[in-house]
Amino acid sequence: MVDSFLEFLQFEKRYSEHTLLSYRNDLTQFEQHLQDTTRRTLEQADYYDVRAWMVKLISTGIAASSVGRKMACLRSFYKYLLKESAIRENPMQRIKSPKIKKKVPVFVPESDIMDVLDRTQFTDDFHGLRDKLVLEMIYGTGIRLSEIIGLKENDISLHNRVIKVLGKRNKERMIPLNVTLTHLLERYLSFKHATFPVDAEGPLIVTDGGDEAYPMFIYRLVRKYLDDVVALEKKSPHVLRHTFATHLLNKGADLNAIKDLLGHSNLAATQVYTHNSLEKMREAFRQAHPKA
């Protein structure tokens, strides 16, 4: 049933390859736990089997977020089995995942990000334009690392000043481009086409050799430029994504609009950014209100 479940997630729910691999590993680990303890199959497992595995995972020091993901996998799996009449009772019905403490997103202060983007001396060639474009693109649109790597040239509409992004679960969304980013894209594409063969269906961001960019390439590029200016421990593409969302919220953008721009499936994922906005309001209150 595992294979049919994963096929269901791939073709019906359109889960990513990464998620499918994680789910397969989780189910394999739980199946091994069952073999080592009760000799039951996945279809025969009950509440006490799941509970025992969760306790074992927690006792070995696995992060609550990882345990929660494994429980989410089992919850989805047994819901599928129940739907397919492969089981009569759902063993996940009384299972509660461990509480996960929400982390406040790390973001770059506005003055620092302006120093990186506007005051850094980027070389006036393909490499310099490419590096600046990556930074401006993530901060200017809030796209994920995987999404900027997946961007194709024909996903860009300079005339309409929008990009088409393929997000999680293959959901498409349109993100507007600011004027600076639009002009930068025009120059970058001009240099790129003069250096490498033109391919509208090819990757937008390429390495120095013209190959498709990969996660560590983008990560190192971002860190290289943030290192000189930003006094944060974390300096990653995801921090720039957090910065995009936080700065929009601080400037009064609607939370639902930010949710759509980020490609979140629900508002709860976006609400984590309100913490930073509230802190800014509290600071303004402390500085300005007579009774603060």
KOLVOKOL-583831 format. One line per field, with one value per residue (C-alpha): residue number from 1; residue in three letters; x, y, z. Coordinates in Angstrom, 2 decimals. Layout:
<pts>
seq c(NUM_...) $
type c(ALA_...) $
x c(X_...) $
y c(Y_...) $
z c(Z_...) $
</pts>
This chain:
<pts>
seq c(1_2_3_4_5_6_7_8_9_10_11_12_13_14_15_16_17_18_19_20_21_22_23_24_25_26_27_28_29_30_31_32_33_34_35_36_37_38_39_40_41_42_43_44_45_46_47_48_49_50_51_52_53_54_55_56_57_58_59_60_61_62_63_64_65_66_67_68_69_70_71_72_73_74_75_76_77_78_79_80_81_82_83_84_85_86_87_88_89_90_91_92_93_94_95_96_97_98_99_100_101_102_103_104_105_106_107_108_109_110_111_112_113_114_115_116_117_118_119_120_121_122_123_124_125_126_127_128_129_130_131_132_133_134_135_136_137_138_139_140_141_142_143_144_145_146_147_148_149_150_151_152_153_154_155_156_157_158_159_160_161_162_163_164_165_166_167_168_169_170_171_172_173_174_175_176_177_178_179_180_181_182_183_184_185_186_187_188_189_190_191_192_193_194_195_196_197_198_199_200_201_202_203_204_205_206_207_208_209_210_211_212_213_214_215_216_217_218_219_220_221_222_223_224_225_226_227_228_229_230_231_232_233_234_235_236_237_238_239_240_241_242_243_244_245_246_247_248_249_250_251_252_253_254_255_256_257_258_259_260_261_262_263_264_265_266_267_268_269_270_271_272_273_274_275_276_277_278_279_280_281_282_283_284_285_286_287_288_289_290_291_292) $
type c(MET_VAL_ASP_SER_PHE_LEU_GLU_PHE_LEU_GLN_PHE_GLU_LYS_ARG_TYR_SER_GLU_HIS_THR_LEU_LEU_SER_TYR_ARG_ASN_ASP_LEU_THR_GLN_PHE_GLU_GLN_HIS_LEU_GLN_ASP_THR_THR_ARG_ARG_THR_LEU_GLU_GLN_ALA_ASP_TYR_TYR_ASP_VAL_ARG_ALA_TRP_MET_VAL_LYS_LEU_ILE_SER_THR_GLY_ILE_ALA_ALA_SER_SER_VAL_GLY_ARG_LYS_MET_ALA_CYS_LEU_ARG_SER_PHE_TYR_LYS_TYR_LEU_LEU_LYS_GLU_SER_ALA_ILE_ARG_GLU_ASN_PRO_MET_GLN_ARG_ILE_LYS_SER_PRO_LYS_ILE_LYS_LYS_LYS_VAL_PRO_VAL_PHE_VAL_PRO_GLU_SER_ASP_ILE_MET_ASP_VAL_LEU_ASP_ARG_THR_GLN_PHE_THR_ASP_ASP_PHE_HIS_GLY_LEU_ARG_ASP_LYS_LEU_VAL_LEU_GLU_MET_ILE_TYR_GLY_THR_GLY_ILE_ARG_LEU_SER_GLU_ILE_ILE_GLY_LEU_LYS_GLU_ASN_ASP_ILE_SER_LEU_HIS_ASN_ARG_VAL_ILE_LYS_VAL_LEU_GLY_LYS_ARG_ASN_LYS_GLU_ARG_MET_ILE_PRO_LEU_ASN_VAL_THR_LEU_THR_HIS_LEU_LEU_GLU_ARG_TYR_LEU_SER_PHE_LYS_HIS_ALA_THR_PHE_PRO_VAL_ASP_ALA_GLU_GLY_PRO_LEU_ILE_VAL_THR_ASP_GLY_GLY_ASP_GLU_ALA_TYR_PRO_MET_PHE_ILE_TYR_ARG_LEU_VAL_ARG_LYS_TYR_LEU_ASP_ASP_VAL_VAL_ALA_LEU_GLU_LYS_LYS_SER_PRO_HIS_VAL_LEU_ARG_HIS_THR_PHE_ALA_THR_HIS_LEU_LEU_ASN_LYS_GLY_ALA_ASP_LEU_ASN_ALA_ILE_LYS_ASP_LEU_LEU_GLY_HIS_SER_ASN_LEU_ALA_ALA_THR_GLN_VAL_TYR_THR_HIS_ASN_SER_LEU_GLU_LYS_MET_ARG_GLU_ALA_PHE_ARG_GLN_ALA_HIS_PRO_LYS_ALA) $
x c(0.00_2.96_3.62_-0.01_-0.13_2.96_1.57_-1.60_0.45_2.50_-0.27_-3.35_-1.82_1.19_3.70_7.35_9.98_11.65_8.47_7.76_11.25_10.82_7.47_8.87_11.73_9.31_7.08_10.09_11.36_7.96_7.66_11.07_9.99_6.93_9.05_11.44_8.70_5.34_5.90_2.84_2.52_1.74_-1.89_-2.08_-0.55_-2.67_-2.60_-0.17_2.32_2.32_2.53_5.47_7.35_6.75_8.03_11.09_11.83_11.56_13.72_16.53_16.72_15.07_13.75_10.06_9.63_11.01_8.79_5.84_6.59_6.75_3.39_1.97_3.17_1.46_-1.69_-1.87_-1.02_-3.68_-6.28_-5.54_-5.79_-9.14_-10.42_-9.30_-10.95_-7.57_-8.10_-11.19_-9.85_-7.43_-4.54_-3.76_-7.14_-5.88_-2.26_-1.15_2.11_4.66_4.31_6.78_7.97_7.53_10.73_10.67_11.94_15.39_15.49_17.96_17.32_16.23_19.36_21.60_19.80_20.02_23.78_24.06_21.93_22.69_26.20_27.98_30.28_29.08_31.24_29.63_29.70_27.68_28.93_28.26_24.81_23.95_24.97_23.04_20.01_19.91_19.95_17.42_15.17_14.89_14.51_12.25_9.86_10.30_10.67_12.13_15.58_14.10_11.85_14.60_16.57_13.49_12.78_12.96_13.51_9.98_8.62_9.62_7.33_9.26_6.42_3.89_6.57_5.63_7.22_5.47_6.67_6.14_5.89_5.25_2.92_3.37_1.15_1.73_1.58_2.33_4.59_5.00_8.44_9.59_11.16_14.72_14.37_12.80_15.71_18.23_16.62_16.82_20.54_21.24_19.45_21.34_24.69_23.60_22.51_25.78_27.71_25.64_23.20_19.69_17.14_13.76_12.97_16.38_17.13_17.14_19.99_23.12_26.60_29.78_29.94_26.34_24.94_21.76_22.33_22.10_21.18_24.70_25.72_22.89_23.49_27.20_26.45_23.99_26.24_29.22_27.50_25.67_28.90_30.41_27.47_24.99_25.71_23.50_24.52_22.16_22.84_20.91_18.44_15.64_16.68_16.18_12.72_11.94_13.27_10.95_7.88_8.86_9.58_6.27_4.38_6.22_5.22_1.55_1.01_-2.05_-1.26_-3.36_-1.47_1.86_0.52_-0.24_3.13_5.00_2.96_1.76_-1.18_-2.71_-2.57_-1.13_2.22_2.32_1.22_4.64_5.85_3.44_5.69_8.42_5.85_4.42_7.90_8.40_5.09_5.98_9.30_7.54_5.10_7.91_9.72_6.76_3.97_4.04_2.94_5.09) $
y c(0.00_2.31_2.54_3.27_5.90_7.65_7.52_9.13_11.93_12.38_12.44_13.54_15.82_16.81_16.49_17.23_14.53_15.70_15.24_11.85_10.65_11.89_10.13_6.88_7.03_7.78_4.83_2.54_3.58_3.01_-0.36_-1.34_-0.24_-2.48_-5.44_-4.90_-4.62_-6.19_-7.95_-6.16_-4.77_-1.14_-2.07_-3.83_-1.03_0.50_3.64_2.11_1.20_4.76_6.20_3.95_4.99_8.68_8.31_6.44_9.20_11.91_9.99_9.68_13.47_13.93_17.48_18.04_19.41_16.18_14.04_16.20_15.66_11.87_11.95_14.05_11.39_8.61_10.70_11.15_7.47_6.04_8.48_7.10_3.48_4.23_5.79_2.72_0.41_-1.19_-0.62_-0.30_2.00_4.91_4.48_8.20_9.30_10.05_10.89_14.42_15.60_17.26_21.01_22.95_26.31_28.80_30.55_34.24_34.67_36.23_39.19_41.82_45.40_47.75_49.91_46.85_45.36_48.73_48.73_45.28_46.06_49.73_50.30_47.05_47.44_44.67_44.13_45.38_42.02_38.82_37.58_40.85_41.24_37.62_38.01_41.26_39.75_36.78_39.10_41.54_38.71_36.96_40.19_41.78_38.84_36.63_33.46_30.30_28.93_26.06_28.49_30.81_27.78_26.52_29.82_29.61_32.54_32.20_32.57_36.23_38.84_42.11_43.80_43.01_43.17_39.82_36.42_33.06_30.93_27.19_26.67_23.80_21.06_22.55_25.52_28.46_32.07_35.41_37.89_41.52_42.94_46.34_48.79_48.17_44.41_44.76_46.87_44.53_41.53_43.28_43.91_40.45_38.69_40.83_39.81_36.19_35.84_37.37_34.81_31.62_30.12_31.56_29.09_30.47_27.21_27.12_28.19_31.90_31.73_29.92_29.31_30.86_27.98_28.41_25.42_25.49_26.94_24.56_25.17_25.46_27.82_30.24_29.81_30.68_33.62_35.14_34.55_36.09_39.47_39.43_38.56_42.00_44.00_41.95_41.19_38.10_34.53_33.20_34.56_32.52_32.89_32.08_35.03_37.28_35.74_36.51_40.04_40.54_39.52_41.45_44.69_44.47_43.94_46.79_49.08_48.20_45.50_43.29_39.93_38.03_39.70_38.68_35.14_34.97_36.48_33.95_31.03_29.93_27.53_29.02_32.25_30.61_30.20_33.91_35.12_34.31_37.58_39.62_39.07_41.26_43.88_43.89_44.33_47.37_48.86_48.18_49.96_52.96_52.97_52.84_55.72_58.01_57.39_59.42_56.42_53.80) $
z c(0.00_0.47_-3.26_-4.11_-1.33_-2.69_-6.22_-4.90_-3.33_-6.51_-9.08_-7.13_-4.50_-6.65_-3.81_-4.59_-5.06_-1.86_0.17_-1.40_-0.49_3.08_3.40_2.05_4.56_7.41_6.53_6.16_9.60_11.22_9.48_10.86_14.34_14.06_12.98_15.89_18.50_17.67_14.34_13.00_9.49_8.71_8.14_11.53_13.61_16.36_18.52_21.00_18.25_16.91_20.41_21.29_18.14_18.81_22.40_21.10_18.57_21.20_23.68_21.11_20.81_17.42_17.01_17.70_14.18_12.68_14.91_13.92_10.24_10.72_12.51_9.68_7.26_9.25_9.59_5.83_5.20_7.51_6.25_2.79_4.00_5.67_2.46_0.50_3.09_3.81_7.56_9.76_12.44_12.17_14.66_14.41_15.76_19.30_18.42_19.19_17.70_20.03_20.34_18.24_19.46_16.65_15.68_14.90_11.32_11.05_8.68_7.47_8.67_5.89_6.08_5.79_2.80_1.04_1.70_0.09_-2.96_-3.66_-2.34_-3.22_-6.22_-8.55_-11.62_-14.83_-16.62_-16.73_-13.34_-11.54_-13.11_-12.29_-8.65_-8.23_-9.96_-7.56_-4.53_-6.01_-7.21_-3.84_-1.85_-4.48_-4.91_-1.84_-3.90_-2.41_-3.20_-5.21_-7.09_-8.29_-9.47_-11.32_-13.09_-16.90_-19.22_-20.59_-17.04_-17.23_-18.77_-18.91_-20.76_-18.01_-15.28_-13.73_-13.22_-13.19_-10.28_-9.84_-6.09_-3.72_-4.99_-8.48_-7.71_-10.04_-8.91_-10.53_-8.75_-9.85_-10.60_-9.40_-11.87_-10.63_-11.02_-14.47_-15.77_-14.16_-15.85_-19.22_-18.81_-17.42_-20.28_-22.80_-21.28_-20.87_-24.50_-25.66_-23.56_-23.84_-26.38_-26.24_-24.82_-23.77_-21.97_-20.29_-16.71_-15.99_-13.47_-14.63_-13.27_-14.65_-17.13_-18.30_-16.41_-14.34_-10.88_-7.91_-4.25_-2.82_-5.63_-4.75_-1.02_-1.33_-3.60_-1.12_1.86_0.05_-0.25_3.10_4.95_4.32_5.65_7.70_11.36_11.48_12.18_9.51_6.03_3.53_0.64_3.10_5.27_2.23_1.77_5.42_4.87_1.88_3.93_7.07_5.22_3.35_6.59_8.31_5.44_5.91_3.27_3.72_5.32_2.77_-0.09_1.49_1.86_-1.87_-2.84_-0.69_-2.02_1.42_1.40_4.56_6.51_9.62_7.88_7.10_10.52_11.99_10.43_12.51_15.53_14.05_13.08_16.61_18.06_15.85_17.03_20.66_20.22_18.66_21.57_24.15_22.49_21.85_24.36_27.61_29.69_27.97) $
</pts>
